[in-house]
Amino acid sequence: SQQGEEDPQALSIQEGENATMNCSYKTSINNLQWYRQNSGRGLVHLILIRSNEREKHSGRLRVTLDTSKKSSSLLITASRAADTASYFCATGLQTGANSKLTFGKGITLSVRP
Amino acid sequence: NAGVTQTPKFQVLKTGQSMTLQCAQDMNHNSMYWYRQDPGMGLRLIYYSASEGTTDKGEVPNGYNVSRLNKREFSLRLESAAPSQTSVYFCASKWGNEDTQYFGPGTRLTVL
């Protein structure tokens, strides 16, 4: 079953604008991660936020986590054409020695030059 | 340092044929994972291996088997391929208590 649900499903913006993507989930988590997938390629990890954190930054990326609302948002500032990709949120849960990620269906971001 | 590699990149099978997808990582990671990705869906976990010598079922294990051959290699086998197994398959790995997974480039499988 899909844990994370991203919103919107697709987003089209102009280069230089900010892109905001949202993710909601249903059960308890240890962390939430965002991955990027360029067309025809594997997933690349972007940023991780732990359940006891509220906000993290990495370069042009800002992620927030609200565990009371079971939601997260990813902000990409000053977008570039090279940011065009699919973005996935993934919730991480550690159970004993096992650590698993559950992915959402993804958001398609198009950045127009 | 090649990271996570997968072979083959593309494969076409007929219904009922068998094949093995290979995955190897050179990052000395303990855990390895197999996912499938279908259009409009996220990645779904097929099987995983928390450490060498152990494997466990994920969300969609039916029709698949896995082997953790050694610390580096984790293979996925389709014994009797079905059209419903047409998908893109990704292998991933991670180290110890870290939470970030590193993905291979994928294998695009079509079952006719």
Backbone of each chain as ProteinMPNN parsed JSONL, in Angstrom:
{"seq_chain_A": "SQQGEEDPQALSIQEGENATMNCSYKTSINNLQWYRQNSGRGLVHLILIRSNEREKHSGRLRVTLDTSKKSSSLLITASRAADTASYFCATGLQTGANSKLTFGKGITLSVRP", "coords_chain_A": {"N_chain_A": [[0.846, -1.187, 0.0], [0.45, 2.283, -0.694], [2.198, 4.632, 1.113], [2.977, 7.35, 1.178], [1.44, 10.244, -0.175], [1.631, 12.33, -2.82], [1.269, 15.771, -3.729], [0.936, 18.554, -5.892], [-0.044, 16.257, -8.601], [1.194, 16.918, -10.923], [3.267, 19.602, -11.974], [3.892, 22.697, -13.42], [6.169, 25.187, -14.083], [7.774, 28.407, -14.481], [11.178, 29.001, -15.303], [13.229, 30.085, -12.643], [11.156, 30.585, -10.906], [9.687, 29.481, -7.76], [9.181, 26.123, -6.648], [6.775, 24.212, -5.07], [6.126, 21.246, -3.417], [4.018, 18.775, -2.047], [3.531, 16.292, 0.493], [1.683, 13.725, 1.966], [1.131, 11.405, 4.626], [0.287, 8.293, 6.304], [0.852, 6.659, 8.566], [2.952, 6.179, 11.515], [6.322, 7.353, 11.365], [9.938, 7.088, 10.975], [11.575, 8.707, 9.524], [11.464, 11.019, 6.741], [11.916, 11.138, 3.313], [13.045, 12.733, 0.307], [13.234, 12.049, -3.128], [14.658, 12.341, -6.401], [13.885, 11.681, -9.809], [15.162, 11.504, -12.907], [14.094, 11.337, -16.326], [13.923, 8.031, -17.392], [15.934, 7.163, -15.724], [17.577, 6.079, -12.645], [16.592, 6.566, -9.145], [17.535, 9.412, -7.25], [18.781, 10.432, -4.196], [17.634, 13.264, -2.407], [17.114, 14.751, 0.014], [16.767, 14.317, 3.542], [14.633, 14.167, 6.322], [14.255, 13.873, 9.764], [11.968, 12.376, 12.121], [11.899, 13.908, 14.411], [12.574, 16.393, 13.647], [11.851, 19.625, 12.245], [12.384, 21.265, 10.101], [14.578, 21.4, 7.294], [17.447, 22.351, 5.384], [19.037, 22.293, 2.195], [21.184, 23.482, 0.055], [19.383, 24.733, -2.624], [17.119, 23.574, -1.722], [14.405, 23.137, 0.521], [12.967, 21.467, 3.136], [10.103, 20.651, 4.999], [8.538, 19.236, 7.893], [5.641, 18.124, 9.374], [4.612, 16.393, 11.881], [2.287, 16.175, 13.343], [0.287, 16.701, 11.551], [0.912, 14.839, 9.758], [2.394, 15.384, 7.379], [4.49, 16.706, 4.747], [6.549, 19.114, 3.094], [8.27, 20.025, 0.127], [10.373, 22.461, -0.99], [11.658, 23.978, -3.791], [13.805, 26.416, -4.582], [14.228, 29.201, -6.835], [14.024, 27.867, -9.44], [15.407, 25.745, -12.03], [15.808, 24.791, -15.481], [17.019, 22.325, -15.491], [15.971, 21.137, -13.235], [13.738, 19.833, -13.972], [11.958, 16.921, -13.634], [10.827, 13.866, -12.053], [9.541, 13.78, -8.765], [9.732, 12.151, -5.694], [8.269, 11.385, -2.584], [9.278, 9.573, 0.281], [8.578, 7.492, 2.947], [10.254, 6.521, 5.841], [10.765, 3.709, 7.859], [11.905, 2.057, 10.664], [12.131, -1.214, 11.709], [13.017, -3.211, 14.105], [15.859, -4.839, 13.01], [15.394, -4.197, 10.476], [15.019, -1.887, 7.853], [12.897, 0.06, 6.011], [11.662, 1.73, 3.07], [8.761, 3.472, 1.988], [7.228, 4.459, -0.898], [5.668, 7.318, -2.442], [3.47, 8.136, -5.239], [4.607, 10.023, -6.845], [5.58, 13.255, -8.221], [5.366, 15.133, -11.127], [7.53, 17.442, -12.291], [7.824, 20.199, -14.317], [9.989, 22.515, -15.647], [9.96, 25.422, -17.301], [12.048, 26.915, -19.734]], "CA_chain_A": [[0.0, 0.0, 0.0], [1.215, 3.52, -0.793], [2.164, 5.383, 2.355], [3.014, 8.761, 0.877], [0.613, 10.741, -1.279], [2.148, 13.643, -3.186], [0.333, 16.748, -4.292], [0.046, 18.051, -6.947], [0.516, 15.161, -9.389], [2.047, 17.538, -11.933], [3.502, 21.016, -11.709], [4.649, 23.342, -14.489], [6.521, 26.535, -13.658], [8.773, 29.11, -15.28], [12.512, 29.038, -14.704], [13.374, 31.186, -11.701], [10.095, 30.519, -9.902], [9.814, 28.456, -6.734], [8.29, 24.97, -6.785], [6.41, 23.603, -3.793], [5.496, 19.935, -3.549], [3.528, 18.318, -0.752], [3.423, 14.85, 0.703], [0.984, 13.338, 3.194], [1.306, 9.989, 4.921], [-0.792, 7.812, 7.176], [1.25, 6.005, 9.806], [4.152, 6.721, 12.151], [7.546, 7.218, 10.573], [11.202, 7.494, 11.583], [12.088, 9.805, 8.72], [10.823, 11.209, 5.45], [12.96, 11.47, 2.351], [12.64, 13.125, -1.047], [14.109, 11.559, -4.186], [14.397, 12.844, -7.753], [14.125, 10.724, -10.875], [15.153, 12.021, -14.269], [13.45, 10.403, -17.237], [14.694, 6.859, -17.785], [17.068, 6.949, -14.833], [17.273, 5.659, -11.282], [16.273, 7.62, -8.203], [18.655, 10.047, -6.571], [18.365, 11.005, -2.916], [17.801, 14.705, -2.303], [17.154, 15.289, 1.372], [16.112, 13.482, 4.557], [14.271, 14.855, 7.556], [13.885, 12.888, 10.771], [10.648, 12.638, 12.72], [12.006, 14.904, 15.48], [12.981, 17.647, 13.033], [10.73, 20.366, 11.631], [12.79, 21.911, 8.852], [15.974, 21.224, 6.896], [17.83, 23.025, 4.141], [20.2, 21.788, 1.483], [21.275, 24.274, -1.166], [18.12, 25.372, -2.996], [16.022, 22.744, -1.221], [13.96, 23.3, 1.896], [11.922, 20.494, 3.439], [9.47, 20.775, 6.308], [7.806, 18.066, 8.341], [4.667, 18.347, 10.452], [4.177, 15.049, 12.251], [0.914, 16.222, 13.855], [-0.577, 16.648, 10.366], [1.438, 13.78, 8.899], [2.624, 15.976, 6.071], [5.791, 17.296, 4.481], [6.615, 19.859, 1.849], [9.59, 20.257, -0.459], [10.446, 23.721, -1.736], [12.848, 24.199, -4.617], [13.829, 27.84, -4.886], [14.926, 29.638, -8.055], [14.102, 26.63, -10.229], [16.157, 25.737, -13.282], [15.313, 23.786, -16.425], [17.587, 21.03, -15.091], [15.169, 20.562, -12.151], [12.657, 19.049, -14.587], [12.121, 15.533, -13.217], [9.783, 13.395, -11.136], [9.972, 13.861, -7.382], [9.024, 11.176, -4.868], [8.52, 11.338, -1.151], [9.366, 8.21, 0.788], [8.586, 7.449, 4.402], [11.163, 5.507, 6.346], [10.39, 3.101, 9.134], [12.831, 1.037, 11.15], [11.475, -2.237, 12.527], [14.108, -4.094, 14.493], [17.042, -4.658, 12.171], [14.962, -3.92, 9.111], [14.69, -0.501, 7.532], [12.246, 0.081, 4.71], [11.052, 2.96, 2.564], [7.521, 3.346, 1.23], [7.228, 5.598, -1.805], [4.449, 7.829, -3.056], [3.375, 7.941, -6.688], [5.48, 10.978, -7.508], [5.126, 14.53, -8.801], [6.126, 15.484, -12.319], [7.831, 18.871, -12.331], [8.369, 20.729, -15.579], [10.463, 23.888, -15.511], [10.064, 25.975, -18.652], [13.157, 27.888, -19.826]], "C_chain_A": [[0.887, 1.244, 0.0], [1.078, 4.266, 0.52], [2.085, 6.871, 2.051], [2.126, 9.111, -0.3], [1.093, 12.14, -1.603], [1.064, 14.502, -3.827], [1.115, 17.99, -4.691], [0.663, 16.848, -7.668], [1.471, 15.697, -10.436], [2.105, 19.029, -11.669], [4.339, 21.58, -12.846], [4.904, 24.792, -14.096], [7.561, 27.117, -14.619], [10.113, 29.066, -14.546], [12.626, 30.265, -13.81], [12.303, 31.202, -10.624], [10.41, 29.436, -8.868], [8.804, 27.338, -6.991], [8.036, 24.379, -5.41], [5.648, 22.311, -4.038], [5.165, 19.411, -2.165], [3.403, 16.808, -0.706], [2.667, 14.61, 1.996], [1.143, 11.838, 3.383], [0.356, 9.589, 6.039], [-0.326, 7.274, 8.52], [2.531, 6.63, 10.357], [5.38, 6.44, 11.3], [8.768, 7.546, 11.425], [11.805, 8.678, 10.829], [11.277, 9.91, 7.439], [11.899, 11.709, 4.494], [12.324, 11.909, 1.031], [13.716, 12.643, -2.023], [13.692, 12.213, -5.504], [14.697, 11.745, -8.752], [14.035, 11.457, -12.208], [14.645, 10.925, -15.2], [14.383, 9.256, -17.617], [15.864, 6.529, -16.88], [16.612, 6.416, -13.484], [16.977, 6.847, -10.386], [17.527, 8.124, -7.521], [18.127, 10.714, -5.302], [18.64, 12.493, -2.878], [18.014, 15.158, -0.866], [16.356, 14.377, 2.292], [15.803, 14.353, 5.759], [13.768, 13.81, 8.542], [12.592, 13.319, 11.473], [10.701, 13.674, 13.83], [12.501, 16.262, 14.961], [11.788, 18.312, 12.365], [11.109, 20.947, 10.276], [14.257, 21.604, 8.585], [16.21, 21.913, 5.571], [19.015, 22.292, 3.528], [20.266, 22.519, 0.158], [19.984, 25.001, -1.456], [16.897, 24.616, -2.49], [15.706, 23.087, 0.226], [12.835, 22.298, 2.111], [11.406, 20.765, 4.841], [8.712, 19.5, 6.613], [6.902, 18.453, 9.497], [4.092, 16.983, 10.819], [2.755, 15.048, 12.809], [-0.093, 16.152, 12.708], [-0.169, 15.534, 9.419], [1.635, 14.313, 7.472], [4.007, 16.592, 5.993], [5.676, 18.127, 3.218], [8.062, 20.028, 1.436], [9.496, 21.523, -1.286], [11.758, 23.759, -2.494], [12.823, 25.668, -5.008], [14.596, 28.102, -6.187], [15.127, 28.463, -9.012], [14.851, 26.856, -11.547], [15.554, 24.68, -14.201], [15.811, 22.393, -16.046], [16.854, 20.39, -13.916], [13.988, 19.761, -12.683], [12.901, 17.572, -14.332], [10.852, 15.11, -12.479], [10.358, 13.382, -9.728], [9.089, 12.942, -6.54], [9.314, 11.437, -3.395], [8.502, 9.878, -0.721], [9.425, 8.262, 2.301], [9.422, 6.271, 4.863], [10.719, 5.012, 7.702], [11.377, 2.005, 9.465], [12.068, 0.073, 12.032], [12.537, -3.268, 12.885], [15.339, -3.791, 13.649], [16.68, -4.248, 10.756], [14.563, -2.464, 8.936], [14.114, -0.471, 6.136], [11.723, 1.465, 4.378], [9.759, 2.613, 1.836], [7.351, 4.626, 0.425], [5.823, 6.022, -2.181], [4.514, 7.648, -4.558], [4.179, 8.961, -7.481], [4.787, 12.209, -8.059], [6.008, 14.81, -10.004], [6.293, 16.994, -12.363], [8.42, 19.23, -13.687], [8.744, 22.18, -15.345], [10.731, 24.421, -16.907], [11.173, 27.03, -18.708], [12.646, 29.295, -20.117]], "O_chain_A": [[1.949, 1.255, 0.622], [-0.034, 4.505, 0.989], [1.235, 7.576, 2.593], [2.061, 8.382, -1.29], [0.985, 13.044, -0.774], [0.086, 14.003, -4.385], [1.914, 18.463, -3.882], [1.793, 16.467, -7.362], [2.438, 15.031, -10.804], [1.141, 19.64, -11.208], [5.373, 21.014, -13.201], [3.967, 25.537, -13.81], [8.138, 26.412, -15.446], [10.161, 29.091, -13.317], [12.177, 31.352, -14.173], [12.51, 31.765, -9.549], [11.281, 28.592, -9.075], [7.706, 27.584, -7.49], [8.975, 24.079, -4.673], [4.658, 22.284, -4.769], [5.94, 19.582, -1.224], [3.197, 16.145, -1.723], [2.975, 15.224, 3.017], [1.275, 11.092, 2.412], [-0.298, 10.437, 6.646], [-1.035, 7.415, 9.517], [3.12, 7.509, 9.728], [5.462, 5.424, 10.61], [8.655, 8.197, 12.464], [12.46, 9.538, 11.419], [10.507, 9.012, 7.095], [12.688, 12.591, 4.832], [11.213, 11.503, 0.692], [14.916, 12.798, -1.793], [12.534, 12.584, -5.693], [15.638, 10.971, -8.578], [12.979, 11.963, -12.587], [14.753, 9.736, -14.896], [15.491, 9.48, -18.103], [16.703, 5.699, -17.231], [15.415, 6.314, -13.214], [17.096, 7.997, -10.807], [18.457, 7.365, -7.25], [17.15, 11.462, -5.338], [19.718, 12.948, -3.259], [18.977, 15.864, -0.565], [15.389, 13.743, 1.87], [16.619, 15.181, 6.163], [12.949, 12.961, 8.19], [12.191, 14.482, 11.414], [9.676, 14.265, 14.17], [12.807, 17.162, 15.744], [10.833, 17.644, 11.969], [10.257, 21.104, 9.402], [15.075, 21.552, 9.504], [15.306, 22.046, 4.746], [19.87, 21.749, 4.228], [19.502, 22.222, -0.761], [19.525, 25.8, -0.64], [15.765, 24.986, -2.8], [16.6, 23.299, 1.045], [11.862, 22.28, 1.357], [12.174, 21.07, 5.754], [8.297, 18.775, 5.709], [7.352, 19.041, 10.48], [3.192, 16.48, 10.146], [2.08, 14.021, 12.755], [-1.188, 15.613, 12.867], [-0.821, 15.307, 8.399], [1.111, 13.762, 6.504], [4.614, 16.949, 7.003], [4.815, 17.878, 2.374], [8.958, 20.156, 2.271], [8.648, 21.643, -2.169], [12.832, 23.593, -1.916], [11.904, 26.11, -5.697], [15.478, 27.338, -6.58], [16.258, 28.11, -9.349], [14.918, 27.961, -12.085], [14.863, 23.774, -13.737], [15.112, 21.401, -16.253], [17.083, 19.217, -13.621], [13.308, 19.079, -11.915], [13.92, 17.024, -14.754], [9.926, 15.902, -12.306], [11.516, 13.019, -9.521], [7.863, 12.953, -6.659], [10.457, 11.678, -3.009], [7.791, 9.056, -1.3], [10.232, 8.995, 2.872], [9.308, 5.165, 4.336], [10.345, 5.791, 8.578], [11.651, 1.13, 8.643], [11.427, 0.487, 12.999], [12.909, -4.1, 12.057], [15.801, -2.653, 13.579], [17.557, -3.983, 9.934], [13.861, -1.891, 9.768], [14.752, -0.919, 5.183], [11.389, 2.26, 5.257], [9.673, 1.592, 1.154], [7.331, 5.727, 0.976], [4.904, 5.204, -2.234], [5.471, 7.088, -5.092], [4.405, 8.773, -8.676], [3.585, 12.21, -8.326], [7.234, 14.737, -9.923], [5.314, 17.734, -12.459], [9.397, 18.63, -14.136], [7.922, 22.981, -14.899], [11.617, 23.936, -17.61], [11.243, 27.919, -17.86], [13.439, 30.23, -20.226]]}, "seq_chain_B": "NAGVTQTPKFQVLKTGQSMTLQCAQDMNHNSMYWYRQDPGMGLRLIYYSASEGTTDKGEVPNGYNVSRLNKREFSLRLESAAPSQTSVYFCASKWGNEDTQYFGPGTRLTVL", "coords_chain_B": {"N_chain_B": [[34.585, 3.722, -8.47], [31.623, 2.351, -8.903], [29.11, 2.357, -7.786], [25.768, 1.349, -7.62], [25.06, -1.246, -9.731], [23.201, -2.642, -12.449], [22.146, -5.421, -14.354], [20.356, -7.078, -17.0], [20.041, -3.988, -18.977], [17.799, -3.756, -20.551], [15.153, -6.032, -21.338], [13.3, -8.466, -23.07], [10.802, -10.783, -22.661], [9.043, -13.878, -23.244], [5.811, -14.976, -22.21], [5.973, -17.196, -19.504], [8.655, -17.753, -19.703], [11.852, -17.773, -17.996], [14.016, -15.698, -16.015], [16.888, -14.009, -14.64], [17.534, -11.116, -12.841], [20.289, -9.102, -12.31], [22.118, -7.562, -9.665], [24.562, -5.454, -8.306], [26.647, -3.983, -5.824], [29.243, -1.714, -4.923], [29.826, -0.432, -2.582], [30.099, -1.422, -0.096], [27.766, -1.859, 1.304], [25.28, -2.941, 3.666], [22.53, -3.562, 3.419], [20.173, -4.472, 0.908], [17.862, -3.954, -1.794], [14.989, -4.739, -3.804], [12.894, -3.177, -6.108], [9.863, -2.513, -7.939], [8.65, -0.451, -10.582], [5.824, 0.938, -11.823], [3.828, 2.538, -14.39], [2.423, 5.592, -13.3], [2.513, 4.779, -10.728], [4.226, 4.657, -7.601], [7.387, 3.475, -6.399], [7.402, 0.065, -5.606], [8.107, -2.246, -3.079], [9.686, -5.303, -3.562], [11.349, -7.472, -2.597], [13.709, -7.619, 0.092], [16.988, -7.447, 1.587], [18.35, -7.438, 4.598], [20.859, -7.981, 5.528], [23.82, -9.828, 4.632], [22.947, -13.117, 3.839], [20.334, -13.032, 4.718], [16.938, -12.677, 3.726], [13.873, -11.001, 2.979], [10.33, -10.731, 2.461], [8.732, -8.136, 0.608], [6.308, -5.723, -0.278], [5.127, -6.697, -2.657], [5.744, -9.612, -3.358], [4.981, -11.888, -4.791], [5.536, -14.265, -7.343], [8.196, -13.87, -7.633], [11.642, -14.586, -6.782], [14.507, -14.309, -4.661], [18.082, -13.985, -4.271], [20.661, -13.526, -2.031], [23.672, -13.376, -2.854], [26.216, -12.766, -1.952], [27.871, -10.215, -0.013], [27.959, -8.175, -1.851], [26.198, -8.732, -3.984], [22.861, -9.1, -5.191], [20.314, -10.868, -6.386], [17.41, -11.06, -8.515], [14.86, -13.241, -9.347], [12.682, -14.33, -11.885], [10.629, -16.912, -12.2], [8.625, -17.911, -13.89], [7.658, -15.96, -16.164], [5.135, -13.415, -16.351], [2.745, -11.343, -18.12], [1.908, -9.336, -16.339], [4.157, -8.752, -14.96], [5.605, -7.02, -16.413], [7.538, -4.204, -16.252], [9.585, -1.627, -14.72], [12.495, -2.387, -13.1], [14.171, -1.742, -10.119], [17.147, -1.791, -8.283], [18.436, -1.259, -5.028], [20.608, -0.006, -2.437], [21.861, 0.25, 0.944], [23.803, 1.56, 3.686], [24.393, 0.088, 6.793], [23.131, 1.693, 9.635], [22.334, 3.955, 8.378], [19.852, 5.852, 6.595], [19.455, 6.579, 3.964], [18.915, 5.457, 0.683], [20.625, 4.055, -2.143], [20.323, 4.023, -5.555], [20.243, 1.812, -8.406], [20.47, 1.991, -12.063], [18.283, 0.779, -13.21], [16.264, -1.858, -14.726], [14.56, -2.433, -17.614], [11.84, -4.329, -18.198], [9.954, -6.278, -20.394], [7.198, -8.344, -20.76], [5.819, -10.502, -22.974]], "CA_chain_B": [[33.426, 3.422, -7.64], [30.498, 2.326, -9.829], [27.845, 2.485, -7.077], [24.878, 0.205, -7.809], [24.933, -1.589, -11.144], [22.17, -3.622, -12.753], [22.147, -6.005, -15.692], [20.593, -6.224, -18.162], [19.315, -2.721, -18.984], [16.521, -4.024, -21.196], [14.907, -7.445, -21.603], [11.963, -8.854, -23.524], [10.551, -12.202, -22.427], [7.721, -14.415, -23.557], [5.126, -15.529, -21.046], [6.428, -18.516, -19.098], [10.117, -17.83, -19.661], [12.45, -17.373, -16.722], [15.239, -14.919, -16.112], [17.43, -13.453, -13.401], [18.058, -9.76, -12.884], [21.463, -9.032, -11.457], [22.402, -6.286, -9.025], [25.787, -5.473, -7.517], [27.072, -2.678, -5.297], [30.637, -1.722, -4.485], [29.918, 0.56, -1.511], [30.169, -2.165, 1.168], [26.491, -1.688, 1.99], [24.734, -4.141, 4.278], [21.16, -3.85, 3.004], [19.874, -4.332, -0.513], [16.416, -3.93, -2.03], [14.447, -4.781, -5.159], [11.621, -2.493, -6.292], [9.334, -2.373, -9.293], [7.992, 0.823, -10.812], [4.836, 0.877, -12.899], [3.325, 3.879, -14.744], [1.444, 6.16, -12.388], [2.702, 4.245, -9.376], [5.564, 4.859, -7.063], [8.137, 2.23, -6.326], [6.87, -0.906, -4.645], [9.166, -3.137, -2.63], [9.447, -6.712, -3.878], [12.1, -8.211, -1.587], [14.889, -6.929, 0.582], [17.959, -8.234, 2.35], [18.921, -6.526, 5.596], [22.278, -8.294, 5.644], [24.192, -11.043, 3.901], [22.385, -14.343, 4.391], [18.931, -12.878, 5.081], [16.041, -12.029, 2.766], [12.504, -10.894, 3.47], [9.35, -10.268, 1.479], [8.223, -6.783, 0.681], [4.885, -5.506, -0.516], [4.646, -7.44, -3.824], [6.734, -10.663, -3.621], [4.48, -13.051, -5.539], [6.081, -14.454, -8.681], [9.625, -13.543, -7.608], [12.525, -15.123, -5.765], [15.753, -13.549, -4.59], [19.263, -14.614, -3.677], [21.746, -12.617, -1.632], [24.792, -14.254, -3.175], [27.289, -12.344, -1.052], [27.535, -8.87, 0.444], [27.88, -7.262, -2.989], [25.262, -9.081, -5.044], [21.494, -9.453, -4.8], [19.652, -11.146, -7.661], [15.949, -11.228, -8.523], [14.524, -14.239, -10.361], [11.31, -14.584, -12.312], [10.641, -18.327, -12.614], [7.697, -18.083, -15.01], [7.248, -14.575, -16.349], [3.764, -13.112, -16.739], [2.632, -9.96, -18.601], [1.755, -8.42, -15.197], [5.485, -8.441, -14.451], [6.179, -5.956, -17.236], [7.789, -3.116, -15.317], [10.982, -1.237, -14.57], [12.97, -2.927, -11.83], [15.285, -1.015, -9.535], [17.856, -2.317, -7.132], [18.964, -0.187, -4.185], [21.362, -0.494, -1.284], [22.188, 1.256, 1.956], [24.8, 1.119, 4.649], [24.165, 0.032, 8.217], [22.02, 2.421, 10.24], [21.915, 5.105, 7.577], [18.519, 5.693, 6.032], [19.449, 6.903, 2.536], [19.152, 4.348, -0.237], [21.291, 4.401, -3.389], [19.629, 3.241, -6.571], [20.823, 1.508, -9.695], [19.827, 2.659, -13.207], [17.038, 0.103, -13.569], [16.116, -2.823, -15.822], [13.221, -2.314, -18.212], [11.433, -5.673, -18.59], [8.662, -6.44, -21.065], [6.779, -9.737, -20.899], [4.799, -10.557, -24.031]], "C_chain_B": [[32.161, 3.512, -8.489], [29.162, 2.522, -9.119], [27.031, 1.208, -7.199], [24.727, -0.042, -9.31], [23.896, -2.685, -11.322], [22.348, -4.124, -14.172], [20.995, -6.981, -15.823], [19.881, -4.882, -18.019], [17.917, -2.905, -19.561], [16.386, -5.533, -21.403], [13.477, -7.633, -22.061], [11.839, -10.359, -23.345], [9.194, -12.598, -22.991], [7.113, -14.967, -22.276], [5.626, -16.938, -20.768], [7.938, -18.671, -19.058], [10.629, -17.381, -18.298], [13.669, -16.501, -16.989], [15.632, -14.4, -14.736], [17.962, -12.06, -13.663], [19.186, -9.666, -11.863], [21.646, -7.62, -10.901], [23.685, -6.44, -8.214], [26.092, -4.056, -7.04], [28.483, -2.807, -4.751], [30.863, -0.719, -3.358], [29.968, -0.092, -0.13], [28.891, -1.984, 2.002], [25.976, -3.013, 2.534], [23.404, -4.555, 3.664], [20.973, -3.602, 1.513], [18.393, -4.572, -0.745], [16.126, -4.109, -3.516], [13.073, -4.127, -5.166], [11.158, -2.685, -7.733], [8.59, -1.05, -9.391], [7.092, 0.702, -12.019], [4.291, 2.276, -13.159], [2.269, 4.356, -13.755], [1.55, 5.646, -10.961], [4.077, 4.661, -8.883], [6.335, 3.559, -7.139], [7.51, 1.332, -5.27], [7.948, -1.937, -4.344], [8.793, -4.58, -2.9], [10.058, -7.593, -2.784], [13.228, -7.313, -1.092], [15.761, -7.882, 1.382], [18.656, -7.29, 3.311], [20.419, -6.766, 5.775], [22.544, -9.558, 4.849], [23.606, -12.26, 4.602], [20.936, -14.238, 4.805], [18.17, -12.22, 3.943], [14.64, -12.023, 3.351], [11.606, -10.365, 2.38], [8.99, -8.816, 1.737], [6.743, -6.759, 0.416], [4.324, -6.406, -1.618], [5.589, -8.576, -4.203], [6.281, -11.79, -4.547], [5.029, -13.089, -6.951], [7.577, -14.2, -8.76], [10.34, -14.361, -6.543], [13.802, -14.301, -5.781], [16.855, -14.408, -3.99], [20.25, -13.522, -3.301], [23.012, -13.455, -1.717], [25.987, -13.997, -2.269], [26.949, -10.905, -0.657], [27.283, -7.924, -0.73], [26.662, -7.495, -3.877], [23.914, -9.561, -4.519], [20.715, -9.641, -6.095], [18.161, -11.378, -7.468], [15.589, -12.177, -9.655], [13.023, -14.304, -10.6], [11.295, -16.003, -12.858], [9.768, -18.57, -13.84], [7.047, -16.722, -15.268], [5.808, -14.448, -16.841], [3.698, -11.666, -17.231], [2.494, -8.935, -17.469], [3.098, -8.04, -14.576], [6.245, -7.479, -15.36], [6.306, -4.715, -16.377], [9.239, -2.659, -15.467], [11.41, -1.655, -13.166], [14.207, -2.17, -11.369], [15.837, -1.778, -8.337], [18.395, -1.129, -6.342], [19.749, -0.806, -3.037], [21.554, 0.641, -0.292], [23.135, 0.658, 2.969], [24.25, 1.162, 6.055], [22.931, 0.761, 8.696], [21.635, 3.687, 9.472], [20.58, 4.825, 6.914], [18.456, 5.952, 4.529], [19.74, 5.673, 1.707], [19.753, 4.879, -1.538], [20.774, 3.45, -4.461], [20.501, 2.97, -7.797], [20.019, 2.162, -10.808], [18.545, 1.98, -13.678], [17.183, -0.896, -14.702], [14.689, -2.71, -16.324], [12.844, -3.664, -18.797], [10.053, -5.649, -19.222], [8.376, -7.924, -21.206], [5.611, -9.789, -21.88], [3.87, -11.751, -23.859]], "O_chain_B": [[31.675, 4.608, -8.767], [28.166, 2.824, -9.776], [27.528, 0.116, -6.921], [24.317, 0.844, -10.059], [23.731, -3.548, -10.459], [22.662, -3.356, -15.081], [20.67, -7.662, -14.851], [19.183, -4.664, -17.029], [16.964, -2.275, -19.104], [17.379, -6.228, -21.616], [12.553, -7.035, -21.51], [12.681, -11.118, -23.825], [8.316, -11.758, -23.187], [7.833, -15.377, -21.366], [5.698, -17.773, -21.67], [8.451, -19.61, -18.45], [9.93, -16.7, -17.548], [14.272, -16.564, -18.061], [14.827, -14.358, -13.806], [18.742, -11.845, -14.59], [19.053, -10.092, -10.716], [21.367, -6.627, -11.572], [23.871, -7.438, -7.518], [25.838, -3.073, -7.737], [28.873, -3.836, -4.2], [31.972, -0.209, -3.197], [29.89, 0.596, 0.888], [28.932, -1.96, 3.232], [26.202, -4.07, 1.946], [23.165, -5.736, 3.415], [21.529, -2.666, 0.939], [17.745, -5.301, 0.007], [16.905, -3.69, -4.372], [12.204, -4.459, -4.36], [11.954, -2.98, -8.624], [7.984, -0.585, -8.425], [7.554, 0.394, -13.118], [4.288, 3.115, -12.258], [1.341, 3.622, -13.416], [0.768, 6.033, -10.092], [4.97, 4.976, -9.67], [5.959, 2.648, -7.876], [7.139, 1.782, -4.186], [8.617, -2.436, -5.249], [7.714, -5.032, -2.516], [9.355, -8.363, -2.13], [13.641, -6.374, -1.773], [15.335, -8.962, 1.793], [19.453, -6.446, 2.901], [21.159, -5.85, 6.133], [21.621, -10.265, 4.445], [23.752, -12.416, 5.814], [20.342, -15.239, 5.207], [18.682, -11.32, 3.276], [14.263, -12.912, 4.113], [12.048, -9.643, 1.485], [8.946, -8.336, 2.87], [6.007, -7.656, 0.828], [3.174, -6.837, -1.534], [6.191, -8.522, -5.275], [7.107, -12.563, -5.034], [5.0, -12.091, -7.672], [8.167, -14.301, -9.836], [9.747, -14.774, -5.546], [14.139, -13.674, -6.786], [16.607, -15.403, -3.308], [20.632, -12.698, -4.132], [23.376, -14.153, -0.77], [26.684, -14.931, -1.872], [25.848, -10.431, -0.941], [26.492, -6.987, -0.62], [26.144, -6.546, -4.465], [23.831, -10.314, -3.549], [20.482, -8.676, -6.823], [17.71, -11.826, -6.414], [15.972, -11.946, -10.802], [12.216, -14.328, -9.67], [11.904, -16.262, -13.896], [10.133, -19.344, -14.725], [6.026, -16.381, -14.671], [5.33, -15.258, -17.635], [4.508, -10.84, -16.81], [2.916, -7.788, -17.622], [3.172, -7.119, -13.763], [7.406, -7.163, -15.097], [5.317, -4.222, -15.834], [10.011, -3.23, -16.236], [10.762, -1.314, -12.176], [15.161, -1.984, -12.125], [15.103, -2.321, -7.512], [18.766, -0.109, -6.923], [19.574, -1.98, -2.709], [21.429, 1.819, -0.627], [23.259, -0.559, 3.103], [23.692, 2.179, 6.469], [21.821, 0.496, 8.234], [20.717, 4.404, 9.871], [20.224, 3.666, 6.699], [17.477, 5.571, 3.887], [20.685, 4.933, 1.981], [19.445, 5.986, -1.98], [20.789, 2.231, -4.291], [21.361, 3.768, -8.17], [19.007, 2.812, -10.547], [17.798, 2.557, -14.468], [18.093, -0.802, -15.525], [13.732, -2.869, -15.566], [13.446, -4.108, -19.776], [9.108, -5.082, -18.672], [9.209, -8.678, -21.709], [4.557, -9.197, -21.645], [2.957, -11.944, -24.662]]}, "name": "protein", "num_of_chains": 2, "seq": "SQQGEEDPQALSIQEGENATMNCSYKTSINNLQWYRQNSGRGLVHLILIRSNEREKHSGRLRVTLDTSKKSSSLLITASRAADTASYFCATGLQTGANSKLTFGKGITLSVRPNAGVTQTPKFQVLKTGQSMTLQCAQDMNHNSMYWYRQDPGMGLRLIYYSASEGTTDKGEVPNGYNVSRLNKREFSLRLESAAPSQTSVYFCASKWGNEDTQYFGPGTRLTVL"}
